[in-house]
Amino acid sequence: MASDQAVQNTVDEIRNIMISERRSPRTVKQYSFLVGVFLKFTKKPLEQCNSSDIEKYKFYLATERNYSKNSQYLAVQALKYAMKAKELKIPKNLTPPKRSRKIPVYLSQRESAKLLKESEVNLRDYAMVSIFLNSGLRVSELCNLKIEDIEFESGKITVHGGKGDKERITLVPDQTMGILKSYFMSRLAKNKASPFFFISNKGGMFHPSTIEKIIRNLAIGAGIRRRVTPHTLRHTFATNILRNGGDIRFIQALLGHSSISTTEIYTHIDSETMREMYRKYGPKYDSE
C-alpha cells in the first residue's frame, strides 16, 4: 500500500518533469492533482498498477466522483502522461471516453461591439478585449504574453504557453495593434517594470482567474445576460473568420489546434446565418 508520503513523492516527481518540459502552469496543476487522485484511489505505487486498477478507477470517476466526460478525459490523459514520464507500459484500457462536441458559444457582432464599448473606460481592459476578439488567444496565452512577443509595426504576435506548449504566430489588425501600443505607452509612463505585457495594478503577472473575472464583469456591464468568458471571445473570433469565408486550415493555424478535428467544431451554422442563406438560396414560388 502506498503511503501518503509515497503518493506525494510521485506527484512531486511528475510535477517537476512537467515544469522542466515547460508545460503550462494550468496543465501542471491539473495533472498533478489528477495523478494524486488516482494514486490515493488505487493505494498502489504507479509501477504496480494494472488494467484492473484502470477499469475500477474509470468506474470510480464516473459513479462516485460524478466526473463529466470532459473531466474523465482529462483524468485519463493525466495518468497516461504520468506513466509515459516514468517510462511504464501503458495498459490498453487506459483510453479516455469520447467527449461531447458542443456547439461553441460566441457573441453576436452587436454583443461584441457592446463589450468593446464597455471596456473603453479602462485602456488595459480595452486592449485585452480587443486582442481576445481579434486574435483568438487563450486566457493562459494572454497571461504569458511578453513585451518582446509583440511586433507593433507588423501586427504579428508570437504566442507561448498554449496547449502542448507549442509556439505559434498570430496576427491582429492595425486598429487593435494601435490600442495595444497605447496601453503599452501608458504602462511605460507609470514606470512599472515587468517582462509581461499585461500586468496587474500591483505590477505583477495576471492569473487566468483574474482575467476571467474582468471579462465577466465587463459583459455584465455591457448588458450581455449570458455568461461570457475569454474562451467565449476565442469562439467569437473563430466563428467570425469562418462566416467571412476563412478557410478551416487558416483558423486551425491561428488558434493553434494540433488537429483539424478540433477546429471543425466551428463549422456549425448558427440560426442567423441559416436564415440569411435560406433567404438567398431557398426555393422561390413566385407566380409569373
C-alpha positions as protocol buffer text, in pm:
chain_id: "A"
residue {
  index: 1
  type: MET
  ca { x: 0 y: 0 z: 0 }
}
residue {
  index: 2
  type: ALA
  ca { x: 137 y: 341 z: -97 }
}
residue {
  index: 3
  type: SER
  ca { x: 175 y: 581 z: 195 }
}
residue {
  index: 4
  type: ASP
  ca { x: 66 y: 945 z: 177 }
}
residue {
  index: 5
  type: GLN
  ca { x: 432 y: 1043 z: 154 }
}
residue {
  index: 6
  type: ALA
  ca { x: 491 y: 798 z: -132 }
}
residue {
  index: 7
  type: VAL
  ca { x: 191 y: 945 z: -316 }
}
residue {
  index: 8
  type: GLN
  ca { x: 324 y: 1297 z: -263 }
}
residue {
  index: 9
  type: ASN
  ca { x: 671 y: 1196 z: -381 }
}
residue {
  index: 10
  type: THR
  ca { x: 528 y: 1058 z: -706 }
}
residue {
  index: 11
  type: VAL
  ca { x: 312 y: 1366 z: -761 }
}
residue {
  index: 12
  type: ASP
  ca { x: 612 y: 1592 z: -699 }
}
residue {
  index: 13
  type: GLU
  ca { x: 820 y: 1388 z: -942 }
}
residue {
  index: 14
  type: ILE
  ca { x: 559 y: 1420 z: -1219 }
}
residue {
  index: 15
  type: ARG
  ca { x: 515 y: 1791 z: -1143 }
}
residue {
  index: 16
  type: ASN
  ca { x: 889 y: 1853 z: -1172 }
}
residue {
  index: 17
  type: ILE
  ca { x: 903 y: 1670 z: -1506 }
}
residue {
  index: 18
  type: MET
  ca { x: 620 y: 1886 z: -1640 }
}
residue {
  index: 19
  type: ILE
  ca { x: 788 y: 2204 z: -1519 }
}
residue {
  index: 20
  type: SER
  ca { x: 1117 y: 2101 z: -1681 }
}
residue {
  index: 21
  type: GLU
  ca { x: 927 y: 2043 z: -2007 }
}
residue {
  index: 22
  type: ARG
  ca { x: 783 y: 2396 z: -1976 }
}
residue {
  index: 23
  type: ARG
  ca { x: 424 y: 2275 z: -1955 }
}
residue {
  index: 24
  type: SER
  ca { x: 172 y: 2550 z: -1883 }
}
residue {
  index: 25
  type: PRO
  ca { x: 105 y: 2624 z: -1513 }
}
residue {
  index: 26
  type: ARG
  ca { x: -257 y: 2517 z: -1561 }
}
residue {
  index: 27
  type: THR
  ca { x: -156 y: 2177 z: -1704 }
}
residue {
  index: 28
  type: VAL
  ca { x: 95 y: 2124 z: -1423 }
}
residue {
  index: 29
  type: LYS
  ca { x: -170 y: 2199 z: -1161 }
}
residue {
  index: 30
  type: GLN
  ca { x: -444 y: 1984 z: -1320 }
}
residue {
  index: 31
  type: TYR
  ca { x: -227 y: 1682 z: -1399 }
}
residue {
  index: 32
  type: SER
  ca { x: -59 y: 1685 z: -1057 }
}
residue {
  index: 33
  type: PHE
  ca { x: -396 y: 1685 z: -883 }
}
residue {
  index: 34
  type: LEU
  ca { x: -539 y: 1409 z: -1104 }
}
residue {
  index: 35
  type: VAL
  ca { x: -235 y: 1183 z: -1065 }
}
residue {
  index: 36
  type: GLY
  ca { x: -277 y: 1223 z: -690 }
}
residue {
  index: 37
  type: VAL
  ca { x: -646 y: 1125 z: -716 }
}
residue {
  index: 38
  type: PHE
  ca { x: -552 y: 804 z: -896 }
}
residue {
  index: 39
  type: LEU
  ca { x: -276 y: 706 z: -652 }
}
residue {
  index: 40
  type: LYS
  ca { x: -498 y: 767 z: -350 }
}
residue {
  index: 41
  type: PHE
  ca { x: -771 y: 557 z: -509 }
}
residue {
  index: 42
  type: THR
  ca { x: -554 y: 257 z: -600 }
}
residue {
  index: 43
  type: LYS
  ca { x: -333 y: 279 z: -288 }
}
residue {
  index: 44
  type: LYS
  ca { x: -53 y: 137 z: -501 }
}
residue {
  index: 45
  type: PRO
  ca { x: 271 y: 269 z: -649 }
}
residue {
  index: 46
  type: LEU
  ca { x: 225 y: 370 z: -1012 }
}
residue {
  index: 47
  type: GLU
  ca { x: 461 y: 90 z: -1120 }
}
residue {
  index: 48
  type: GLN
  ca { x: 228 y: -177 z: -976 }
}
residue {
  index: 49
  type: CYS
  ca { x: -98 y: -55 z: -1132 }
}
residue {
  index: 50
  type: ASN
  ca { x: -261 y: -281 z: -1392 }
}
residue {
  index: 51
  type: SER
  ca { x: -560 y: -297 z: -1627 }
}
residue {
  index: 52
  type: SER
  ca { x: -794 y: -398 z: -1346 }
}
residue {
  index: 53
  type: ASP
  ca { x: -696 y: -89 z: -1146 }
}
residue {
  index: 54
  type: ILE
  ca { x: -761 y: 129 z: -1451 }
}
residue {
  index: 55
  type: GLU
  ca { x: -1108 y: -17 z: -1506 }
}
residue {
  index: 56
  type: LYS
  ca { x: -1204 y: 30 z: -1140 }
}
residue {
  index: 57
  type: TYR
  ca { x: -1068 y: 387 z: -1148 }
}
residue {
  index: 58
  type: LYS
  ca { x: -1271 y: 482 z: -1456 }
}
residue {
  index: 59
  type: PHE
  ca { x: -1585 y: 343 z: -1290 }
}
residue {
  index: 60
  type: TYR
  ca { x: -1499 y: 538 z: -972 }
}
residue {
  index: 61
  type: LEU
  ca { x: -1462 y: 865 z: -1164 }
}
residue {
  index: 62
  type: ALA
  ca { x: -1798 y: 820 z: -1336 }
}
residue {
  index: 63
  type: THR
  ca { x: -2003 y: 697 z: -1039 }
}
residue {
  index: 64
  type: GLU
  ca { x: -1853 y: 822 z: -714 }
}
residue {
  index: 65
  type: ARG
  ca { x: -1684 y: 1145 z: -824 }
}
residue {
  index: 66
  type: ASN
  ca { x: -1953 y: 1215 z: -1087 }
}
residue {
  index: 67
  type: TYR
  ca { x: -1695 y: 1338 z: -1339 }
}
residue {
  index: 68
  type: SER
  ca { x: -1828 y: 1458 z: -1672 }
}
residue {
  index: 69
  type: LYS
  ca { x: -1691 y: 1304 z: -1990 }
}
residue {
  index: 70
  type: ASN
  ca { x: -1457 y: 1601 z: -2031 }
}
residue {
  index: 71
  type: SER
  ca { x: -1325 y: 1559 z: -1676 }
}
residue {
  index: 72
  type: GLN
  ca { x: -1284 y: 1184 z: -1725 }
}
residue {
  index: 73
  type: TYR
  ca { x: -1094 y: 1254 z: -2046 }
}
residue {
  index: 74
  type: LEU
  ca { x: -857 y: 1490 z: -1864 }
}
residue {
  index: 75
  type: ALA
  ca { x: -807 y: 1240 z: -1579 }
}
residue {
  index: 76
  type: VAL
  ca { x: -708 y: 964 z: -1821 }
}
residue {
  index: 77
  type: GLN
  ca { x: -476 y: 1195 z: -2015 }
}
residue {
  index: 78
  type: ALA
  ca { x: -303 y: 1297 z: -1690 }
}
residue {
  index: 79
  type: LEU
  ca { x: -250 y: 935 z: -1589 }
}
residue {
  index: 80
  type: LYS
  ca { x: -125 y: 842 z: -1935 }
}
residue {
  index: 81
  type: TYR
  ca { x: 125 y: 1130 z: -1921 }
}
residue {
  index: 82
  type: ALA
  ca { x: 248 y: 1017 z: -1577 }
}
residue {
  index: 83
  type: MET
  ca { x: 305 y: 661 z: -1698 }
}
residue {
  index: 84
  type: LYS
  ca { x: 490 y: 782 z: -2007 }
}
residue {
  index: 85
  type: ALA
  ca { x: 703 y: 1015 z: -1794 }
}
residue {
  index: 86
  type: LYS
  ca { x: 806 y: 722 z: -1574 }
}
residue {
  index: 87
  type: GLU
  ca { x: 860 y: 503 z: -1883 }
}
residue {
  index: 88
  type: LEU
  ca { x: 596 y: 250 z: -1777 }
}
residue {
  index: 89
  type: LYS
  ca { x: 395 y: 24 z: -2007 }
}
residue {
  index: 90
  type: ILE
  ca { x: 56 y: 185 z: -2063 }
}
residue {
  index: 91
  type: PRO
  ca { x: -241 y: -54 z: -2017 }
}
residue {
  index: 92
  type: LYS
  ca { x: -451 y: -98 z: -2330 }
}
residue {
  index: 93
  type: ASN
  ca { x: -767 y: 7 z: -2148 }
}
residue {
  index: 94
  type: LEU
  ca { x: -621 y: 343 z: -2045 }
}
residue {
  index: 95
  type: THR
  ca { x: -831 y: 520 z: -2304 }
}
residue {
  index: 96
  type: PRO
  ca { x: -1043 y: 830 z: -2247 }
}
residue {
  index: 97
  type: PRO
  ca { x: -1418 y: 842 z: -2320 }
}
residue {
  index: 98
  type: LYS
  ca { x: -1529 y: 1028 z: -2627 }
}
residue {
  index: 99
  type: ARG
  ca { x: -1610 y: 1385 z: -2537 }
}
residue {
  index: 100
  type: SER
  ca { x: -1933 y: 1551 z: -2645 }
}
residue {
  index: 101
  type: ARG
  ca { x: -1889 y: 1803 z: -2925 }
}
residue {
  index: 102
  type: LYS
  ca { x: -2085 y: 2107 z: -2815 }
}
residue {
  index: 103
  type: ILE
  ca { x: -2159 y: 2394 z: -3049 }
}
residue {
  index: 104
  type: PRO
  ca { x: -1932 y: 2681 z: -2940 }
}
residue {
  index: 105
  type: VAL
  ca { x: -2090 y: 2968 z: -2750 }
}
residue {
  index: 106
  type: TYR
  ca { x: -1999 y: 3300 z: -2909 }
}
residue {
  index: 107
  type: LEU
  ca { x: -2108 y: 3662 z: -2919 }
}
residue {
  index: 108
  type: SER
  ca { x: -2301 y: 3827 z: -3198 }
}
residue {
  index: 109
  type: GLN
  ca { x: -2145 y: 4125 z: -3373 }
}
residue {
  index: 110
  type: ARG
  ca { x: -2371 y: 4357 z: -3175 }
}
residue {
  index: 111
  type: GLU
  ca { x: -2273 y: 4198 z: -2844 }
}
residue {
  index: 112
  type: SER
  ca { x: -1905 y: 4215 z: -2936 }
}
residue {
  index: 113
  type: ALA
  ca { x: -1939 y: 4585 z: -3015 }
}
residue {
  index: 114
  type: LYS
  ca { x: -2114 y: 4646 z: -2680 }
}
residue {
  index: 115
  type: LEU
  ca { x: -1838 y: 4463 z: -2494 }
}
residue {
  index: 116
  type: LEU
  ca { x: -1569 y: 4669 z: -2667 }
}
residue {
  index: 117
  type: LYS
  ca { x: -1758 y: 4990 z: -2588 }
}
residue {
  index: 118
  type: GLU
  ca { x: -1792 y: 4891 z: -2221 }
}
residue {
  index: 119
  type: SER
  ca { x: -1418 y: 4819 z: -2193 }
}
residue {
  index: 120
  type: GLU
  ca { x: -1311 y: 5156 z: -2339 }
}
residue {
  index: 121
  type: VAL
  ca { x: -1323 y: 5315 z: -1993 }
}
residue {
  index: 122
  type: ASN
  ca { x: -1006 y: 5129 z: -1893 }
}
residue {
  index: 123
  type: LEU
  ca { x: -729 y: 5119 z: -2155 }
}
residue {
  index: 124
  type: ARG
  ca { x: -587 y: 4791 z: -2024 }
}
residue {
  index: 125
  type: ASP
  ca { x: -927 y: 4619 z: -2034 }
}
residue {
  index: 126
  type: TYR
  ca { x: -993 y: 4765 z: -2379 }
}
residue {
  index: 127
  type: ALA
  ca { x: -663 y: 4618 z: -2501 }
}
residue {
  index: 128
  type: MET
  ca { x: -749 y: 4278 z: -2351 }
}
residue {
  index: 129
  type: VAL
  ca { x: -1095 y: 4258 z: -2509 }
}
residue {
  index: 130
  type: SER
  ca { x: -956 y: 4379 z: -2843 }
}
residue {
  index: 131
  type: ILE
  ca { x: -681 y: 4118 z: -2853 }
}
residue {
  index: 132
  type: PHE
  ca { x: -917 y: 3837 z: -2750 }
}
residue {
  index: 133
  type: LEU
  ca { x: -1170 y: 3926 z: -3020 }
}
residue {
  index: 134
  type: ASN
  ca { x: -908 y: 3980 z: -3291 }
}
residue {
  index: 135
  type: SER
  ca { x: -652 y: 3706 z: -3227 }
}
residue {
  index: 136
  type: GLY
  ca { x: -830 y: 3415 z: -3059 }
}
residue {
  index: 137
  type: LEU
  ca { x: -575 y: 3390 z: -2777 }
}
residue {
  index: 138
  type: ARG
  ca { x: -644 y: 3155 z: -2488 }
}
residue {
  index: 139
  type: VAL
  ca { x: -652 y: 3319 z: -2145 }
}
residue {
  index: 140
  type: SER
  ca { x: -330 y: 3140 z: -2043 }
}
residue {
  index: 141
  type: GLU
  ca { x: -161 y: 3270 z: -2358 }
}
residue {
  index: 142
  type: LEU
  ca { x: -264 y: 3626 z: -2281 }
}
residue {
  index: 143
  type: CYS
  ca { x: -128 y: 3595 z: -1925 }
}
residue {
  index: 144
  type: ASN
  ca { x: 204 y: 3465 z: -2060 }
}
residue {
  index: 145
  type: LEU
  ca { x: 231 y: 3728 z: -2334 }
}
residue {
  index: 146
  type: LYS
  ca { x: 557 y: 3924 z: -2302 }
}
residue {
  index: 147
  type: ILE
  ca { x: 657 y: 4262 z: -2438 }
}
residue {
  index: 148
  type: GLU
  ca { x: 912 y: 4101 z: -2671 }
}
residue {
  index: 149
  type: ASP
  ca { x: 638 y: 3882 z: -2824 }
}
residue {
  index: 150
  type: ILE
  ca { x: 460 y: 4177 z: -2987 }
}
residue {
  index: 151
  type: GLU
  ca { x: 581 y: 4340 z: -3309 }
}
residue {
  index: 152
  type: PHE
  ca { x: 394 y: 4671 z: -3320 }
}
residue {
  index: 153
  type: GLU
  ca { x: 489 y: 4757 z: -3677 }
}
residue {
  index: 154
  type: SER
  ca { x: 398 y: 4426 z: -3843 }
}
residue {
  index: 155
  type: GLY
  ca { x: 95 y: 4337 z: -3628 }
}
residue {
  index: 156
  type: LYS
  ca { x: 250 y: 3999 z: -3554 }
}
residue {
  index: 157
  type: ILE
  ca { x: 232 y: 3830 z: -3214 }
}
residue {
  index: 158
  type: THR
  ca { x: 434 y: 3527 z: -3106 }
}
residue {
  index: 159
  type: VAL
  ca { x: 224 y: 3309 z: -2877 }
}
residue {
  index: 160
  type: HIS
  ca { x: 369 y: 3094 z: -2598 }
}
residue {
  index: 161
  type: GLY
  ca { x: 213 y: 2883 z: -2324 }
}
residue {
  index: 162
  type: GLY
  ca { x: -69 y: 2728 z: -2525 }
}
residue {
  index: 163
  type: LYS
  ca { x: -183 y: 2368 z: -2521 }
}
residue {
  index: 164
  type: GLY
  ca { x: 112 y: 2136 z: -2568 }
}
residue {
  index: 165
  type: ASP
  ca { x: 332 y: 2441 z: -2509 }
}
residue {
  index: 166
  type: LYS
  ca { x: 368 y: 2491 z: -2883 }
}
residue {
  index: 167
  type: GLU
  ca { x: 481 y: 2827 z: -3017 }
}
residue {
  index: 168
  type: ARG
  ca { x: 282 y: 2988 z: -3296 }
}
residue {
  index: 169
  type: ILE
  ca { x: 231 y: 3319 z: -3474 }
}
residue {
  index: 170
  type: THR
  ca { x: -97 y: 3510 z: -3481 }
}
residue {
  index: 171
  type: LEU
  ca { x: -195 y: 3844 z: -3631 }
}
residue {
  index: 172
  type: VAL
  ca { x: -411 y: 4138 z: -3527 }
}
residue {
  index: 173
  type: PRO
  ca { x: -544 y: 4432 z: -3735 }
}
residue {
  index: 174
  type: ASP
  ca { x: -389 y: 4778 z: -3723 }
}
residue {
  index: 175
  type: GLN
  ca { x: -667 y: 4915 z: -3501 }
}
residue {
  index: 176
  type: THR
  ca { x: -605 y: 4651 z: -3234 }
}
residue {
  index: 177
  type: MET
  ca { x: -230 y: 4699 z: -3256 }
}
residue {
  index: 178
  type: GLY
  ca { x: -286 y: 5072 z: -3205 }
}
residue {
  index: 179
  type: ILE
  ca { x: -483 y: 5000 z: -2886 }
}
residue {
  index: 180
  type: LEU
  ca { x: -208 y: 4766 z: -2762 }
}
residue {
  index: 181
  type: LYS
  ca { x: 53 y: 5031 z: -2833 }
}
residue {
  index: 182
  type: SER
  ca { x: -144 y: 5298 z: -2645 }
}
residue {
  index: 183
  type: TYR
  ca { x: -176 y: 5067 z: -2344 }
}
residue {
  index: 184
  type: PHE
  ca { x: 194 y: 4988 z: -2353 }
}
residue {
  index: 185
  type: MET
  ca { x: 287 y: 5359 z: -2367 }
}
residue {
  index: 186
  type: SER
  ca { x: 64 y: 5431 z: -2066 }
}
residue {
  index: 187
  type: ARG
  ca { x: 232 y: 5142 z: -1884 }
}
residue {
  index: 188
  type: LEU
  ca { x: 577 y: 5283 z: -1953 }
}
residue {
  index: 189
  type: ALA
  ca { x: 466 y: 5622 z: -1819 }
}
residue {
  index: 190
  type: LYS
  ca { x: 389 y: 5459 z: -1484 }
}
residue {
  index: 191
  type: ASN
  ca { x: 742 y: 5311 z: -1463 }
}
residue {
  index: 192
  type: LYS
  ca { x: 615 y: 4960 z: -1390 }
}
residue {
  index: 193
  type: ALA
  ca { x: 889 y: 4718 z: -1492 }
}
residue {
  index: 194
  type: SER
  ca { x: 778 y: 4368 z: -1591 }
}
residue {
  index: 195
  type: PRO
  ca { x: 857 y: 4136 z: -1883 }
}
residue {
  index: 196
  type: PHE
  ca { x: 486 y: 4060 z: -1919 }
}
residue {
  index: 197
  type: PHE
  ca { x: 277 y: 4278 z: -2149 }
}
residue {
  index: 198
  type: PHE
  ca { x: -41 y: 4280 z: -1940 }
}
residue {
  index: 199
  type: ILE
  ca { x: 21 y: 4350 z: -1572 }
}
residue {
  index: 200
  type: SER
  ca { x: -200 y: 4397 z: -1267 }
}
residue {
  index: 201
  type: ASN
  ca { x: -234 y: 4724 z: -1075 }
}
residue {
  index: 202
  type: LYS
  ca { x: 45 y: 4598 z: -849 }
}
residue {
  index: 203
  type: GLY
  ca { x: 271 y: 4539 z: -1149 }
}
residue {
  index: 204
  type: GLY
  ca { x: 261 y: 4159 z: -1141 }
}
residue {
  index: 205
  type: MET
  ca { x: 164 y: 3887 z: -1386 }
}
residue {
  index: 206
  type: PHE
  ca { x: -209 y: 3820 z: -1420 }
}
residue {
  index: 207
  type: HIS
  ca { x: -366 y: 3491 z: -1310 }
}
residue {
  index: 208
  type: PRO
  ca { x: -621 y: 3347 z: -1558 }
}
residue {
  index: 209
  type: SER
  ca { x: -900 y: 3363 z: -1298 }
}
residue {
  index: 210
  type: THR
  ca { x: -846 y: 3740 z: -1265 }
}
residue {
  index: 211
  type: ILE
  ca { x: -876 y: 3789 z: -1641 }
}
residue {
  index: 212
  type: GLU
  ca { x: -1190 y: 3575 z: -1644 }
}
residue {
  index: 213
  type: LYS
  ca { x: -1342 y: 3794 z: -1372 }
}
residue {
  index: 214
  type: ILE
  ca { x: -1258 y: 4113 z: -1566 }
}
residue {
  index: 215
  type: ILE
  ca { x: -1425 y: 3980 z: -1883 }
}
residue {
  index: 216
  type: ARG
  ca { x: -1729 y: 3856 z: -1689 }
}
residue {
  index: 217
  type: ASN
  ca { x: -1781 y: 4193 z: -1519 }
}
residue {
  index: 218
  type: LEU
  ca { x: -1740 y: 4382 z: -1846 }
}
residue {
  index: 219
  type: ALA
  ca { x: -2003 y: 4162 z: -2010 }
}
residue {
  index: 220
  type: ILE
  ca { x: -2244 y: 4228 z: -1722 }
}
residue {
  index: 221
  type: GLY
  ca { x: -2178 y: 4600 z: -1754 }
}
residue {
  index: 222
  type: ALA
  ca { x: -2245 y: 4578 z: -2128 }
}
residue {
  index: 223
  type: GLY
  ca { x: -2586 y: 4422 z: -2060 }
}
residue {
  index: 224
  type: ILE
  ca { x: -2496 y: 4079 z: -2200 }
}
residue {
  index: 225
  type: ARG
  ca { x: -2709 y: 3841 z: -1998 }
}
residue {
  index: 226
  type: ARG
  ca { x: -2532 y: 3512 z: -2063 }
}
residue {
  index: 227
  type: ARG
  ca { x: -2202 y: 3414 z: -1907 }
}
residue {
  index: 228
  type: VAL
  ca { x: -1906 y: 3543 z: -2106 }
}
residue {
  index: 229
  type: THR
  ca { x: -1551 y: 3411 z: -2065 }
}
residue {
  index: 230
  type: PRO
  ca { x: -1224 y: 3465 z: -2253 }
}
residue {
  index: 231
  type: HIS
  ca { x: -1298 y: 3136 z: -2431 }
}
residue {
  index: 232
  type: THR
  ca { x: -1630 y: 3281 z: -2549 }
}
residue {
  index: 233
  type: LEU
  ca { x: -1428 y: 3556 z: -2718 }
}
residue {
  index: 234
  type: ARG
  ca { x: -1196 y: 3295 z: -2872 }
}
residue {
  index: 235
  type: HIS
  ca { x: -1502 y: 3118 z: -3015 }
}
residue {
  index: 236
  type: THR
  ca { x: -1633 y: 3454 z: -3139 }
}
residue {
  index: 237
  type: PHE
  ca { x: -1306 y: 3522 z: -3322 }
}
residue {
  index: 238
  type: ALA
  ca { x: -1304 y: 3183 z: -3495 }
}
residue {
  index: 239
  type: THR
  ca { x: -1674 y: 3194 z: -3585 }
}
residue {
  index: 240
  type: ASN
  ca { x: -1641 y: 3538 z: -3743 }
}
residue {
  index: 241
  type: ILE
  ca { x: -1345 y: 3433 z: -3957 }
}
residue {
  index: 242
  type: LEU
  ca { x: -1540 y: 3130 z: -4078 }
}
residue {
  index: 243
  type: ARG
  ca { x: -1850 y: 3339 z: -4155 }
}
residue {
  index: 244
  type: ASN
  ca { x: -1632 y: 3583 z: -4351 }
}
residue {
  index: 245
  type: GLY
  ca { x: -1508 y: 3300 z: -4573 }
}
residue {
  index: 246
  type: GLY
  ca { x: -1192 y: 3197 z: -4384 }
}
residue {
  index: 247
  type: ASP
  ca { x: -1051 y: 2853 z: -4458 }
}
residue {
  index: 248
  type: ILE
  ca { x: -1070 y: 2595 z: -4177 }
}
residue {
  index: 249
  type: ARG
  ca { x: -693 y: 2531 z: -4207 }
}
residue {
  index: 250
  type: PHE
  ca { x: -627 y: 2902 z: -4165 }
}
residue {
  index: 251
  type: ILE
  ca { x: -841 y: 2907 z: -3850 }
}
residue {
  index: 252
  type: GLN
  ca { x: -656 y: 2599 z: -3721 }
}
residue {
  index: 253
  type: ALA
  ca { x: -321 y: 2776 z: -3759 }
}
residue {
  index: 254
  type: LEU
  ca { x: -443 y: 3095 z: -3588 }
}
residue {
  index: 255
  type: LEU
  ca { x: -596 y: 2907 z: -3294 }
}
residue {
  index: 256
  type: GLY
  ca { x: -302 y: 2670 z: -3250 }
}
residue {
  index: 257
  type: HIS
  ca { x: -503 y: 2348 z: -3279 }
}
residue {
  index: 258
  type: SER
  ca { x: -287 y: 2040 z: -3331 }
}
residue {
  index: 259
  type: SER
  ca { x: -573 y: 1855 z: -3501 }
}
residue {
  index: 260
  type: ILE
  ca { x: -811 y: 1980 z: -3768 }
}
residue {
  index: 261
  type: SER
  ca { x: -1090 y: 1782 z: -3598 }
}
residue {
  index: 262
  type: THR
  ca { x: -1074 y: 2024 z: -3303 }
}
residue {
  index: 263
  type: THR
  ca { x: -1122 y: 2320 z: -3536 }
}
residue {
  index: 264
  type: GLU
  ca { x: -1418 y: 2155 z: -3707 }
}
residue {
  index: 265
  type: ILE
  ca { x: -1646 y: 2247 z: -3415 }
}
residue {
  index: 266
  type: TYR
  ca { x: -1664 y: 2588 z: -3582 }
}
residue {
  index: 267
  type: THR
  ca { x: -1822 y: 2452 z: -3899 }
}
residue {
  index: 268
  type: HIS
  ca { x: -2165 y: 2482 z: -3741 }
}
residue {
  index: 269
  type: ILE
  ca { x: -2422 y: 2714 z: -3898 }
}
residue {
  index: 270
  type: ASP
  ca { x: -2593 y: 2941 z: -3649 }
}
residue {
  index: 271
  type: SER
  ca { x: -2960 y: 3032 z: -3685 }
}
residue {
  index: 272
  type: GLU
  ca { x: -2890 y: 3383 z: -3812 }
}
residue {
  index: 273
  type: THR
  ca { x: -2663 y: 3259 z: -4089 }
}
residue {
  index: 274
  type: MET
  ca { x: -2914 y: 2985 z: -4171 }
}
residue {
  index: 275
  type: ARG
  ca { x: -3188 y: 3246 z: -4219 }
}
residue {
  index: 276
  type: GLU
  ca { x: -2960 y: 3454 z: -4444 }
}
residue {
  index: 277
  type: MET
  ca { x: -2872 y: 3152 z: -4656 }
}
residue {
  index: 278
  type: TYR
  ca { x: -3235 y: 3043 z: -4678 }
}
residue {
  index: 279
  type: ARG
  ca { x: -3342 y: 3388 z: -4799 }
}
residue {
  index: 280
  type: LYS
  ca { x: -3071 y: 3374 z: -5063 }
}
residue {
  index: 281
  type: TYR
  ca { x: -3084 y: 3011 z: -5172 }
}
residue {
  index: 282
  type: GLY
  ca { x: -3427 y: 2888 z: -5064 }
}
residue {
  index: 283
  type: PRO
  ca { x: -3693 y: 2787 z: -5316 }
}
residue {
  index: 284
  type: LYS
  ca { x: -3890 y: 3061 z: -5491 }
}
residue {
  index: 285
  type: TYR
  ca { x: -4252 y: 3002 z: -5599 }
}
residue {
  index: 286
  type: ASP
  ca { x: -4349 y: 3345 z: -5726 }
}
residue {
  index: 287
  type: SER
  ca { x: -4611 y: 3340 z: -5996 }
}
residue {
  index: 288
  type: GLU
  ca { x: -4505 y: 3469 z: -6333 }
}
